[in-house]
Amino acid sequence: MNYKNSKWTKQILALQHDDGSWGHFHSLSIPTKARPLTTEQAMRRLRILGFTKDDEPISRVMRYMEENLLNTNPTVFHEKAHDSKTYGDLMLAAWLYLFDNTNELALTVVHKWVRIIEAAFSIGSYNHESYISEYEAALNVKLNPKAGCLSNFVVSYQIALLQNVLSPRTESLMLDYVLSHQNGIYYIYNKPLNILPEIFASREASHYLAAIELLSGYSQSADKLSFIAEWLMKNRDNGFWDMGTTAKDGVYYPLSDSWRNVEDRKRDYTYRMEKLLSAIG
């Protein structure tokens, strides 16, 4: 399916600024009438609609992110509870890496987080003291205990950055830890990922799948996520998937211009499920 020419795409692209951004970067920024969409929200939606680094709107926003990553005083994120530079670099690198895992600027941040996570799991299980020690050494900054998104690595940005760069042993240990983490993956889903949602046709299940999609980028996803494939196949009906109208959230759905036709809705869901199944083998 090709959703890159949908009305949703046109709405998003019409809001892109000359510098390649959509104004505020972070998803938690408060939207206004003048700025109804953040840069992060726009990129997430465009990626879901099928855009890649080869598409001009994405190449423009990637240049914007690269310029901010090179800037010693970036403007993409400011919050007193965080080390703004460290957190800003993390966000920028994660999005660059999601669109291009060969991006050299992103890889400079990736390598630092590889050091941190390899150290955190070096004894065969997660050790928070080792995490803190290597965090401060790799990033040359003291860890702020109030910076939840940095003190706890099970966050969408760190999970995005660590795809296929860890040693096989550490990747296996880390995936097991993430799947059983009681708060899920921060910013995406807030429950343990090794427990399936009770209702498949729900917005909760859609957000659960978003977390699984992030994990599907790992080399060991076929082994670790086989229970997801079984769950998806159990919920297929006559070759199609349908989560009803409740999963419509303006982010992951809809993909088609309209759901007035039930078949369009089913095609949207099926497109996503088949893509995920392909990723996890």
C-alpha positions in Angstrom: 0.0 0.0 0.0 1.1 3.6 -0.7 0.0 6.1 1.8 2.5 8.8 0.9 0.0 10.8 -1.1 -2.8 10.7 1.4 -4.6 13.8 2.7 -2.8 13.2 6.1 0.6 13.6 4.4 -0.5 16.8 2.6 -1.7 18.3 5.9 1.6 17.6 7.6 3.8 18.8 4.8 1.9 22.0 4.5 3.0 22.8 8.1 6.8 22.2 7.6 8.9 25.2 8.2 11.6 26.5 5.9 14.3 25.2 8.3 12.9 21.6 7.9 11.3 21.5 11.3 7.7 21.8 12.4 8.5 24.3 15.2 8.9 22.8 18.7 10.7 19.4 18.6 9.7 17.3 21.5 6.3 15.5 21.6 5.5 16.8 25.1 5.7 20.4 23.9 2.3 22.1 24.2 0.7 22.6 20.7 -0.9 25.9 19.8 -3.1 27.0 16.8 0.0 28.4 15.2 2.0 25.3 15.9 -0.4 22.3 16.1 2.3 19.7 15.5 5.7 19.2 16.9 8.7 18.1 14.7 8.8 14.7 16.5 5.1 14.1 16.0 5.4 15.0 12.3 8.3 12.6 11.8 6.6 9.8 13.6 3.4 10.2 11.5 5.4 10.5 8.2 7.4 7.4 9.0 4.2 5.4 9.7 2.8 6.7 6.4 5.9 5.2 4.6 8.4 8.1 4.3 12.1 7.4 4.3 15.3 9.3 4.3 15.1 9.5 0.5 12.0 11.6 0.6 12.7 15.4 0.4 10.7 16.4 3.6 12.6 13.8 5.6 16.0 14.8 4.2 15.2 18.5 5.1 14.3 17.6 8.7 17.4 15.4 9.0 19.6 18.3 8.0 17.8 20.4 10.7 18.5 17.7 13.3 22.1 17.4 12.2 22.6 21.1 12.6 21.2 21.0 16.1 23.3 18.0 17.0 26.4 19.9 16.0 25.3 22.9 18.0 26.8 23.2 21.5 23.6 25.0 22.6 20.7 23.3 20.9 17.2 24.7 20.9 15.3 21.4 20.6 14.9 20.7 24.3 15.1 22.7 27.5 13.9 21.4 30.9 15.4 22.0 34.3 15.1 18.4 35.5 17.3 17.2 32.6 20.7 17.7 31.3 19.3 19.5 28.2 22.4 18.9 26.0 22.6 15.2 26.8 18.9 14.7 26.4 18.7 16.8 23.3 21.5 14.8 21.7 19.7 11.6 22.6 16.5 12.6 20.9 18.1 13.9 17.8 20.4 10.9 17.4 17.5 8.5 17.9 15.4 10.0 15.2 18.4 10.3 12.8 19.2 6.7 13.5 15.6 5.5 12.9 15.7 7.0 9.5 19.3 6.2 8.7 21.4 3.8 10.8 24.5 4.8 9.0 24.3 8.5 9.9 27.7 9.4 11.3 26.5 12.1 13.7 23.9 9.7 15.2 26.5 7.0 15.5 28.7 9.2 17.7 25.8 9.1 20.2 25.0 5.4 19.6 28.6 4.3 20.5 28.4 6.1 23.8 25.1 4.4 24.7 26.5 1.0 23.6 29.3 1.5 26.2 26.7 2.3 28.8 24.4 -0.6 28.2 27.2 -3.2 27.7 28.5 -2.1 31.1 25.1 -2.2 32.7 24.6 -5.9 31.7 28.2 -7.0 32.1 27.6 -9.3 35.1 24.8 -11.1 33.3 21.9 -9.1 34.6 21.1 -5.4 34.8 23.1 -3.5 37.4 22.0 0.1 38.0 25.3 1.1 39.7 27.2 0.0 36.6 24.8 1.9 34.4 25.4 5.1 36.4 29.1 4.7 36.5 29.5 4.1 32.7 26.9 6.8 31.9 28.9 9.4 33.7 32.2 8.2 32.1 30.8 7.9 28.5 28.9 11.2 28.5 31.2 13.1 30.8 28.3 14.4 32.9 26.9 13.6 36.3 23.6 11.8 36.2 20.8 13.9 37.5 18.7 11.5 39.7 15.6 13.5 38.7 16.1 13.0 35.0 13.9 9.9 34.6 14.4 9.6 30.9 18.1 9.4 31.4 18.3 7.5 34.8 16.1 4.7 33.3 17.2 3.6 29.9 14.0 1.8 29.0 12.8 4.8 26.9 11.9 5.0 23.3 15.0 7.0 22.4 17.5 4.7 23.9 15.7 1.6 22.6 15.8 3.1 19.1 19.5 3.9 19.3 20.6 0.4 20.4 19.2 -1.7 17.5 21.8 -4.1 16.1 24.8 -2.5 17.8 25.1 -4.5 21.0 26.9 -7.8 21.5 24.6 -10.8 21.0 24.8 -11.6 24.8 24.0 -8.1 25.9 21.2 -7.7 23.3 19.6 -10.9 24.6 19.8 -9.8 28.2 18.6 -6.3 27.4 15.6 -7.5 25.4 14.5 -9.8 28.2 14.9 -6.9 30.7 12.8 -4.6 28.5 10.1 -7.1 27.8 9.6 -7.7 31.5 10.0 -4.0 32.6 7.0 -3.1 34.7 6.6 0.3 33.1 7.0 -0.8 29.5 8.9 1.6 27.2 8.5 5.2 28.3 6.7 7.5 25.8 5.1 4.5 24.0 3.5 2.0 26.3 3.4 1.9 30.1 2.8 -1.8 30.9 5.0 -4.9 30.8 5.5 -6.0 27.2 5.5 -9.7 28.0 1.8 -9.5 29.0 -0.5 -9.2 26.0 -3.3 -6.6 26.0 -6.6 -8.1 27.0 -8.5 -6.7 24.1 -7.0 -6.8 20.6 -9.4 -4.3 19.1 -8.3 -1.4 21.2 -6.2 1.7 21.2 -4.1 0.1 24.0 -3.3 -2.8 21.7 -2.3 -0.4 19.0 0.2 1.4 21.3 1.4 -2.0 22.6 2.2 -2.8 19.0 4.1 0.5 18.6 6.5 -0.7 21.4 6.8 -4.1 19.7 7.6 -2.4 16.4 10.5 -0.7 18.0 11.8 -3.9 19.4 11.4 -5.6 16.0 14.4 -3.8 14.7 16.7 -6.0 16.8 18.5 -9.0 15.3 17.0 -11.3 18.0 13.5 -10.1 17.6 12.3 -13.3 15.8 13.2 -15.4 18.8 12.2 -12.9 21.5 8.9 -11.8 19.9 7.6 -15.1 18.5 4.7 -14.9 21.0 3.6 -11.7 19.3 3.5 -13.4 15.9 1.3 -16.1 17.4 -1.0 -13.5 19.0 -1.4 -11.7 15.7 -2.2 -14.8 13.7 -4.9 -15.7 16.2 -6.5 -12.4 15.6 -6.5 -12.6 11.8 -9.9 -13.1 10.2 -10.2 -14.3 6.6 -6.7 -12.9 5.8 -7.3 -9.5 7.3 -6.9 -7.8 10.7 -9.4 -5.3 12.1 -9.1 -3.4 15.4 -12.3 -1.5 14.9 -12.6 2.3 15.2 -11.3 2.5 18.8 -7.6 2.4 17.7 -8.0 5.5 15.6 -5.7 8.1 17.2 -4.4 10.3 14.5 -0.9 8.9 14.9 -0.9 5.2 14.0 -4.3 5.3 12.3 -5.9 6.1 10.0 -3.6 5.6 7.0 -6.3 5.8 4.4 -8.0 9.1 3.7 -11.2 7.8 5.3 -12.6 4.9 7.2 -16.2 5.3 5.9 -15.4 2.1 3.9 -14.7 -0.7 6.3 -12.5 -2.4 3.8 -10.2 0.6 3.8 -9.9 0.3 7.6 -9.1 -3.4 7.3 -6.4 -2.7 4.7 -4.8 -0.1 7.1 -4.6 -2.6 9.9 -3.5 -5.4 7.7 -0.7 -3.3 6.2 0.7 -2.7 9.7 0.4 -6.3 10.9 2.0 -7.8 7.8 4.8 -5.3 8.0 5.4 -6.2 11.7 5.2 -10.0 11.0 7.8 -9.6 8.2 10.1 -7.8 10.6 10.0 -10.4 13.3 10.1 -13.3 10.9 
